[in-house]
Amino acid sequence: MLIIGALIIPFFIYALVIHIKFSRSENSKNKKGKIILAKSAKYALPVIPVGWLALELYHRIIANIAYETYRDAMWVLVLLLFTIYGFSIRRYTRRQVFENQEVFGE
């Protein structure tokens, strides 16, 4: 689990930078920006409950999980949560920019 967490860290840092840049921009304060944040959260928030459920099912049905592995898995889930959140913000902002260019091009 620790290796997976180490592999996710660069993506996490990139997603964190995306989130910080978006939250400090003027776009995040208008109505479309709030919709982007809500849609991004809609895709990112199920990571924790689904991952936790999968971890518990594995622990109860297949094999026992050591505390250190459980703790590392929770950190991986948190990293995945913020990574998915940041990348979905990026996706929606790029889609918004593309749609705005398409409208202004006509």
C-alpha positions in Angstrom: 0.0 0.0 0.0 2.9 2.4 0.7 4.2 1.9 -2.8 0.8 2.8 -4.3 0.7 5.9 -2.1 4.1 6.9 -3.3 3.1 6.6 -6.9 -0.1 8.7 -6.3 1.8 11.6 -4.7 2.9 13.4 -7.9 -0.7 13.3 -9.2 -1.9 14.5 -5.8 0.5 17.5 -5.9 -0.6 18.4 -9.4 -4.3 18.1 -8.4 -3.7 20.2 -5.3 -2.1 22.9 -7.4 -5.0 22.8 -9.8 -7.4 23.2 -6.9 -5.5 26.1 -5.3 -5.2 27.9 -8.6 -8.9 27.5 -9.3 -10.0 28.5 -5.8 -8.0 31.7 -6.0 -9.3 32.6 -9.4 -12.3 34.8 -10.1 -14.0 31.9 -11.9 -14.5 30.0 -8.6 -16.6 32.8 -7.1 -19.3 33.0 -9.8 -22.2 30.7 -10.4 -20.4 28.5 -13.0 -17.4 28.1 -10.7 -19.7 26.9 -7.8 -21.3 24.4 -10.2 -17.8 23.1 -11.2 -16.9 22.6 -7.6 -20.2 20.8 -6.9 -19.8 18.5 -9.9 -16.2 17.8 -9.0 -17.2 16.9 -5.4 -19.9 14.7 -6.7 -17.3 12.5 -8.5 -14.7 12.6 -5.8 -16.6 12.1 -2.5 -17.7 8.5 -3.2 -14.0 7.4 -3.1 -13.8 7.2 0.7 -17.0 5.2 1.4 -16.5 2.8 -1.5 -12.8 2.3 -0.7 -13.6 1.8 3.0 -16.3 -0.7 2.1 -13.9 -2.6 -0.2 -11.3 -2.6 2.5 -13.7 -3.9 5.2 -15.1 -6.6 2.9 -11.6 -7.8 2.2 -10.7 -7.7 5.9 -13.8 -9.7 6.9 -14.1 -12.2 4.0 -10.7 -12.8 2.5 -7.9 -12.1 5.0 -7.1 -10.1 8.0 -5.4 -6.8 7.4 -2.7 -5.4 9.7 -3.2 -2.0 11.3 -0.3 -0.5 9.4 -1.8 -1.7 6.1 -5.2 -0.4 7.0 -3.7 3.0 7.9 -1.7 3.2 4.7 -4.9 2.2 2.7 -6.8 5.1 4.3 -4.0 7.5 3.3 -4.2 6.2 -0.2 -8.0 6.8 -0.2 -7.5 10.4 1.0 -4.8 11.0 -1.7 -7.2 9.5 -4.3 -10.0 11.7 -3.1 -8.1 14.9 -3.6 -6.5 13.7 -6.9 -9.9 12.9 -8.4 -11.3 16.2 -7.1 -8.4 18.2 -8.7 -8.6 16.4 -12.0 -12.3 16.8 -12.2 -12.0 20.5 -11.6 -9.4 20.6 -14.4 -11.8 18.6 -16.7 -14.8 20.9 -16.1 -12.8 24.1 -16.4 -11.3 23.0 -19.7 -14.8 22.0 -20.9 -16.1 25.4 -19.9 -13.3 27.2 -21.7 -14.0 25.0 -24.8 -17.7 25.7 -24.7 -17.0 29.5 -24.3 -14.7 29.5 -27.3 -17.2 27.6 -29.4 -20.0 30.1 -28.5 -17.8 33.1 -29.2 -16.5 31.6 -32.5 -20.0 31.7 -34.1 
